[in-house]
Amino acid sequence: MIELFSSRSVASSIASLARPAKRFSLSALMAALMLAGSGLPVLAAQDSVATSAIEVPVDKITSTLLLDVANAGQRLVAVGQRGHIIYSDDQGKSWTQAKVPTRQLLTAVYFVDAQHGWAVGHDAQILVSTDGGETWALQFEDPERESPLIDVWFENLEHGFAVGAYGTLLETSDGGQSWEDVADLLDNEDGAHLNSIIQVKDAGLLIAGEMGMIFRSADNGLTWETLESPYEGSLFGALPLMQSRSLLVFGLRGSVFRSTDFGDSWQQITLPGDGSEPFKFGLAGASTLPDGSVVLVGNGGSVAVSHDDGLTFSVSNLADRKPLSSVVAGADGQLVTVGQGGVQMINQPGSAAASGQMESAQ
């Protein structure tokens, strides 16, 4: 059985279908075609001449494809198709559309503080906001690169990285006024897609990507080493854990691996399935909640929750089974998720309030 990729990784695959690909795996191609046939909008990089995102009624923009959501202080900011960026000041109950200078698919957003954030997407676009996500400016783009950016991380107001398809790794040391291609720092001759970049507590930076590729840097990105991977399939995300030097990586077919030594060794974490059937849904996004719980989300409306720092998980699925790509904490113990169905407020799995939303296991 060929499995759907996560929404964010499929976004990169779909964009590649619209123009000549440098290298495109059969599994990625099939995943993109399957997604196109599933009713999920196929959003290629066809609106590059547009100067701003089209204003959309709030009830529609919050129910369309969104790929990432992040905290900007107490505010939530989400990004997605056609340059849509929305923000909420009441923990996801209501949303406002931001002013955005693009109609490209945006794949990730990151805020270094309550005011300063960056979003990335197709055409290697990088957007910046200095007002908590209300307005955005185009900081960088390179359509000829034909490499969608998939994730972004900043250490402070000056230093940050963006990663993406075909091994793209960009670095800035001046707040994004200029970006340098530093992909040659990685031992990535095949140009594997880079899907996620994180900072691991008391350790350094880590990148996870296609074909199980994992890179780490103990010197803030000056040098990188390739780790022996516990998995040969695609890793769509990585999450720093609360314990020193600890993290999770996750991806295709419910694959989850945990390390407590910055990737020197790995423990496979098996998610519970339905009876004799193993958990098989791809995992796309993750978050650590204020109480220390870890949440993973993915295809099939999967929501996996751990209360022991990622050692064991309980799994539920949204009743509508729409793919989820990102999650953060909301109000009153709720989860704010985004994905194919737009914004969804989910009650904590296992609670009485979640009974109408969630189904146990698969």
C-alpha positions in Angstrom: 0.0 0.0 0.0 1.4 3.4 -0.9 0.8 5.9 1.8 0.0 9.6 1.6 2.7 12.0 2.6 2.1 14.6 5.3 0.4 17.7 4.0 3.5 19.9 4.3 5.7 17.4 2.4 3.1 16.8 -0.2 2.9 20.5 -0.8 6.5 20.4 -1.9 5.9 17.4 -4.1 2.9 18.9 -5.8 4.8 22.1 -6.6 7.5 20.1 -8.2 4.9 18.4 -10.5 4.2 21.8 -12.1 7.8 22.4 -13.4 10.9 20.3 -14.3 12.2 18.3 -11.4 15.8 17.9 -10.6 15.1 14.6 -8.9 11.7 13.2 -7.9 11.2 9.9 -6.3 8.4 7.6 -7.4 6.9 7.5 -3.9 6.7 11.3 -3.8 5.1 11.4 -7.2 2.5 8.8 -6.3 1.8 10.6 -3.0 1.2 13.9 -4.8 -1.1 12.3 -7.4 -3.1 10.5 -4.7 -3.5 13.7 -2.8 -4.7 15.5 -6.0 -7.3 12.8 -6.4 -8.5 13.1 -2.8 -10.0 16.5 -3.2 -7.2 18.4 -1.5 -6.5 21.5 -3.6 -3.5 21.1 -5.9 -1.6 24.3 -5.4 1.4 24.7 -7.7 3.5 27.8 -8.0 1.4 29.5 -10.7 0.7 32.8 -8.9 4.2 34.2 -8.7 3.2 37.4 -10.4 0.6 38.2 -7.8 1.6 40.9 -5.4 -0.7 40.1 -2.5 -2.9 37.4 -1.1 -6.6 37.6 -2.0 -8.8 38.7 0.9 -11.1 35.8 1.9 -14.1 35.8 4.3 -12.9 34.5 7.7 -15.2 31.5 7.7 -13.7 30.3 4.4 -10.0 31.1 5.1 -10.2 29.1 8.4 -11.5 26.1 6.6 -9.1 25.9 3.8 -5.7 24.2 3.5 -3.3 25.5 6.3 0.1 23.8 6.9 1.6 25.3 10.0 0.6 27.2 13.2 2.9 28.8 15.7 2.9 31.0 18.8 3.8 34.6 18.6 3.8 35.4 22.3 0.1 34.9 23.3 -1.0 35.2 19.6 -1.4 32.3 17.2 -0.3 32.6 13.6 -1.2 30.1 10.8 0.0 29.8 7.2 -1.2 27.9 4.2 -2.4 28.0 0.6 -2.3 31.0 -1.7 -0.3 33.1 0.7 -2.9 33.0 3.4 -1.7 34.0 6.9 -4.2 34.3 9.7 -3.8 35.2 13.4 -5.8 34.8 16.6 -5.6 36.7 19.8 -8.1 34.5 21.7 -6.2 31.1 21.4 -7.9 30.1 18.2 -11.5 31.1 18.8 -11.5 33.8 16.2 -9.1 34.7 13.4 -8.0 37.7 11.3 -6.4 37.6 7.9 -2.9 39.2 7.7 -1.6 41.5 4.9 0.7 39.3 2.8 2.6 40.1 -0.4 2.3 36.7 -2.1 -0.1 34.1 -3.3 2.4 31.3 -3.0 1.8 28.2 -0.9 3.3 28.9 2.6 4.6 25.8 4.4 6.0 27.0 7.8 6.1 29.9 10.2 8.3 30.6 13.2 8.4 33.5 15.7 11.5 34.2 17.7 9.5 36.5 20.0 6.0 38.1 20.2 6.7 40.5 17.3 9.3 39.1 15.0 8.6 36.1 12.8 9.4 34.5 9.4 7.3 32.4 7.1 8.6 30.3 4.1 7.1 28.6 1.1 7.2 28.0 -2.6 9.5 29.8 -5.0 11.9 29.7 -2.0 10.1 32.7 -0.6 10.8 34.0 2.9 8.5 36.5 4.5 9.1 38.6 7.6 6.8 40.2 10.1 7.8 42.7 12.8 4.3 43.3 14.3 3.3 39.8 15.5 2.1 38.5 12.1 -0.4 41.3 11.2 1.6 42.4 8.2 4.4 40.7 6.2 7.1 41.7 3.8 8.9 39.6 1.1 12.4 39.2 2.3 13.8 36.7 -0.2 12.7 34.6 -3.2 14.4 32.5 -5.9 11.9 31.0 -8.3 14.7 29.6 -10.5 15.9 27.5 -7.6 12.7 25.3 -8.1 13.0 24.3 -4.4 10.2 25.0 -2.1 11.2 25.9 1.5 9.6 23.6 4.1 10.8 24.9 7.5 12.4 27.9 9.2 14.1 28.4 12.5 15.7 31.5 14.1 18.0 31.6 17.1 17.5 35.4 17.7 16.7 38.5 15.7 19.8 38.1 13.5 20.6 34.4 13.0 18.4 31.8 11.3 18.1 29.0 8.8 15.6 27.9 6.2 15.5 24.3 4.8 13.6 22.8 1.9 13.4 20.5 -1.1 16.4 19.1 -2.9 18.8 19.7 0.1 18.2 23.5 0.3 19.8 25.1 3.3 19.9 28.9 3.6 21.4 30.9 6.5 21.2 34.5 7.5 23.2 36.5 10.0 21.5 39.8 9.5 17.9 39.1 10.3 17.2 38.0 6.7 18.4 41.0 4.9 20.7 38.6 3.1 20.6 34.8 2.8 23.6 32.5 2.0 23.3 29.1 0.4 25.2 26.8 2.8 23.9 23.4 1.6 27.5 22.4 0.9 28.0 22.1 4.7 25.8 19.0 4.6 26.9 15.6 3.3 23.8 15.3 1.1 25.0 14.5 -2.4 21.6 13.1 -3.4 19.9 16.3 -2.5 17.4 14.7 -0.1 14.6 17.0 0.9 15.1 18.7 4.3 11.8 18.8 6.1 12.5 20.1 9.6 15.0 22.1 11.6 15.0 22.3 15.4 17.2 23.4 18.4 17.7 20.6 20.9 18.1 21.6 24.6 21.7 21.8 25.8 22.9 20.2 22.5 22.6 22.1 19.2 20.7 22.1 15.9 19.2 19.1 14.1 17.7 18.7 10.6 15.5 15.7 9.6 14.5 14.9 6.0 13.9 12.5 3.2 15.3 9.0 3.1 15.8 9.1 6.9 18.6 11.7 6.6 19.5 13.4 9.9 22.1 16.1 10.3 23.2 17.8 13.5 25.4 20.7 14.5 26.9 21.3 17.9 28.4 24.7 17.0 25.3 26.6 16.0 25.4 25.7 12.3 29.1 26.3 11.6 29.7 22.6 10.9 27.3 19.7 10.4 27.7 15.9 10.8 25.5 13.2 9.3 24.0 10.8 11.9 23.3 7.1 11.5 19.6 7.1 11.0 17.2 4.6 12.6 14.9 4.7 9.6 15.3 4.7 5.8 11.9 6.3 5.0 11.1 10.0 5.0 11.1 11.9 8.3 8.7 14.8 8.2 9.4 16.4 11.5 11.5 16.7 14.6 10.6 17.9 18.1 12.9 18.9 21.0 11.8 17.4 24.3 12.0 19.0 27.7 14.9 16.8 28.9 18.4 17.8 28.1 19.7 16.5 24.7 16.4 14.7 24.0 14.2 14.8 20.9 11.8 12.9 18.7 11.9 12.4 14.9 8.8 11.1 13.1 7.5 10.5 9.6 6.0 7.9 7.2 3.7 5.1 8.4 3.6 6.3 12.0 7.4 6.0 12.4 8.6 7.7 15.7 12.1 7.5 17.2 13.3 9.0 20.4 16.9 10.0 21.4 18.2 11.2 24.8 21.8 11.8 23.5 21.3 14.2 20.6 21.0 11.4 18.1 23.9 9.2 19.1 21.3 6.4 19.7 17.6 6.0 19.0 14.7 4.1 20.5 11.8 3.2 18.3 8.4 4.3 19.8 5.5 2.1 18.6 2.2 3.9 18.5 -0.9 1.8 19.4 -3.0 0.7 16.4 -6.5 -0.8 16.0 -6.5 -4.3 17.4 -4.0 -6.4 15.5 -3.4 -3.6 12.9 -0.3 -1.4 13.5 -0.6 2.3 13.4 0.1 3.3 9.8 -0.6 7.0 9.3 2.1 9.4 8.4 2.9 12.0 11.1 3.4 15.6 10.1 3.5 17.9 13.1 4.2 18.0 16.8 4.2 20.2 19.8 5.0 20.2 23.5 2.2 21.5 25.6 2.5 23.8 28.7 2.0 20.8 31.0 4.9 18.9 29.3 2.7 16.6 27.3 3.8 15.8 23.7 1.3 15.8 20.8 1.9 14.4 17.4 -0.6 14.9 14.5 -0.8 13.5 11.0 -2.8 11.8 8.3 -6.2 10.2 9.0 -6.8 13.0 11.5 -4.4 11.2 13.9 -3.7 12.8 17.3 -1.2 11.0 19.5 -0.6 12.2 23.0 2.2 11.3 25.5 2.4 12.3 29.2 5.9 10.8 29.7 8.1 12.9 27.4 7.5 10.8 24.4 8.0 7.3 25.7 4.4 6.1 25.3 1.4 7.5 23.4 -2.3 7.1 23.3 -3.8 7.6 19.8 -7.2 8.9 18.6 -8.4 10.1 15.2 -10.7 12.9 14.2 -14.1 11.6 13.2 -13.8 13.3 9.8 -10.3 11.8 9.3 -8.9 14.9 7.5 -5.1 15.1 7.6 -3.5 17.4 10.2 -0.2 19.0 9.7 0.5 21.1 12.8 -0.7 21.6 16.4 -0.2 24.0 19.3 -1.9 24.4 22.7 -5.2 26.3 22.8 -7.5 27.6 25.5 -8.9 25.4 28.4 -6.8 22.4 27.5 -7.9 22.3 23.9 -5.5 21.8 21.0 -5.4 24.1 18.0 -4.7 22.1 14.8 -4.4 23.0 11.2 -4.4 20.9 8.1 -6.7 19.9 5.1 -9.7 21.1 7.0 -8.2 24.4 8.1 -8.3 25.3 11.7 -9.8 22.8 14.1 -10.2 23.2 17.8 -9.8 19.7 19.4 -10.6 18.8 23.0 -7.9 16.7 24.7 -8.2 13.1 23.5 -9.7 10.9 26.3 -11.7 13.7 27.8 -15.5 13.6 27.9 -15.7 16.7 25.7 -13.7 14.9 23.0 -16.1 12.0 22.6 -18.0 13.6 19.7 -14.8 14.7 17.9 -12.5 11.7 18.3 -12.4 8.0 17.7 -10.1 5.8 19.8 -7.1 4.4 17.9 -7.8 3.9 14.2 
